[in-house]
Amino acid sequence: MRTALAALAFAAATGGANDRAYAWDACEAIALRDVPAMEAPDAILAKGELDGGITQYRINKATKRAVFCSHGGHCYPTHLTVKGETVEALRLTNCKVGPKSNDQDDEDTYYPVDIIREKFTPGQLRRYDTEDTLARIGLCSACVGDVASQYLDKPTSRCGLLVKSAFEGDPKAKAALQSPPNACQKQ
């Protein structure tokens, strides 16, 4: 419990208290009607189907068209034009659009999606908070899930103890996690 509190304190101290989590597999949107993907119009999200792994909300600067994009998937418009009327096509079910991202380009304005904590179980939140804290420590995005699993599944393993030390503020443990090989990652 103390380590979980230390991880949450670390997340709060580094800005993690704003509901942001690395929720690439957590956020979902439901299709309110059939929705074609922006980059592959033949890829249709059927009415009632959930699109998982939503990581991003984008607004095109020229067209003002908004889309939700999935990790490893497609981008789908949030609204469609039906018989001359703009209608909602996708709605987030367990997340919300976050504040404007600092990462922008000439074509789109980017926003992250933030989990709505009340929509997740304590176990899910523990995982997301662990992943978020590991990402804030500086682990690569591909490493976060694996290290989080090792820590949560085997907290007394060498990896689990290294993560615990990092969460408790040990600078050597943080540096070790950032620089494989270590107790959690091979070269």
N, C-alpha and C positions, 0 to 999 in steps of 0.2 A: 504494500500500500504506500509506504514511504517513497519508493522509487516512482510509482505512478504519480504521486503528488509532485515529486521533483521534476518529472517530465512535463507535467502540466504547468508548473511554475516556470520552467525553461521556455516552454512555448509561449506563455504569457509575456515573459521578459523579452522575447524576440519578436513579438507581434502576433503570436499565434492565438490570441484571445478573441479574434474577430470572426470566429466560426470557420475560418479557412482551414482546409485540410487537403492533403493530397488524395482527392476523392475520385480518381480517374475511373474507378469501377463502381463507384457508389451512386453517383447522380444519374437520375433517370428522367426521361420526358415521355409523356403519353401522347400518341397521335390522336388528335381529335377528328381527323379525317385522313384520307390517303394523302401521303406527302412524298413527292419525289426528291431524291438527294440532289443537291446543287451540282455536284461534279459528275453525277451518273444518274440522269433522269429515269433510267430503267430500274434503278434501285428504289423501290417504293416501300415506305414504311406504312403498313396498313392501319386503318382506323382501329384504335384500341390497342395497338401493339406498343410495347415499351422499347424505347431506344436507350440502352444503358451506356455507361462509360462517358457521359457528357462531361467535358472538361472546360468548355469554352463557349462564350456567347460573343458573337461578332456582329458588328454593324458596318455594312459597306458604306464608305463615305460618299460615293457618287449616287448610288441608287437608294440608300437608306434601308436596304433590305437586311433584316436581322436573321441570323442562323444560330442554331445550336450545333456544336461539333463534338464528335465522340473520339475518344482515344482509340486509334486503330480503325476507326470507322469513317462514316460520311458526315457531311454537314447538311442539315435539313433546315429549310426556312421555318421561322416561327409563325409566319402568317402567309396566307395565299390569297389570291384574288379570285373570287367566285362570283360570276354574273355581275362583275363590276364593283363588288363589295370586298373590302379587305376583311378576312376572317382569320381567327386564331387557328393554327394548324397543330402546334405542339405546345405542351404545358409541362413545366418541371413539376415533378411529384414530391421530391424529397430534398430539393436544393433550391437555392435562390441565386440570382445574378449578383455578383460581388461588385466592388468598386472598380472603376476603370483601371486597367493594367498600365504599368509603366512601359511595357513592351508594345510598341505600336509600329505600323508601317504606313505607306502612302495610300493604300487601298482600304484598309479596315481599321475600325476601332475595336479593341479587344477588351473583354471583361472575363474574369474567372467565374466559375460557379462555386458557391460555398454551401456546405452541407447545412441543413436545418437539423440541429442536434437532437431535437425532440423526436425526429422521425427514425432514429437509429437506436439499436439496443446498446446497453453498456459495453458488451463485448466488441461490437462494431466500432463504437467510439474509441475504445482503448486501442484498437488496431489503427484507426485513422490518426489518432493523436500520436501514436508511436511513429507511424510513417511520416507524419508532418514534422515531428521533432528531429527525426533522422535526416530528413531533407534539409531542414534548417541548419543542422550541424554541418552539412555539406556533402552528404553521400549522393552519388549519381542516382538519377531517377530509376535506372534499371536495377540498382543495388538495394534501394529502399525496401521493397517488398520482401526480398529474400532475407535481409538482415532483421526486419521486423518479425518475420515468421520464426526465425531462429530464436530471437529474444523472447517472444511470447510463448512459443512451444517448449523451450528449454531454458528457462531463466537462470538456472544454475550451471549451464554449460560455459565454456570459455567465452563464447560469443555473447551469451546472455550477461555474463558478468562484465564484459567489456562495455556493452551498451549501457548497463546499469551505471557503471562508473562515469561514462560520458554524460548520461542524463543528470547525474549528481554534480556535474561541473568539472570533472577531472580533465584538464587540458591535454594531458598525454593520451587519455582514452579517446578524446575527440579527434586528435591528430592521427591516432592509429586507425580510426574508422574512416578517415578521409584518404588514407594512403594504403591501399592493399599492397601486399598481402598482410592479413591480420587474422585474428581468431575467427572472424566471420566470413572473410572473403579470400579466395586464392588470387594469385596474380592475374 
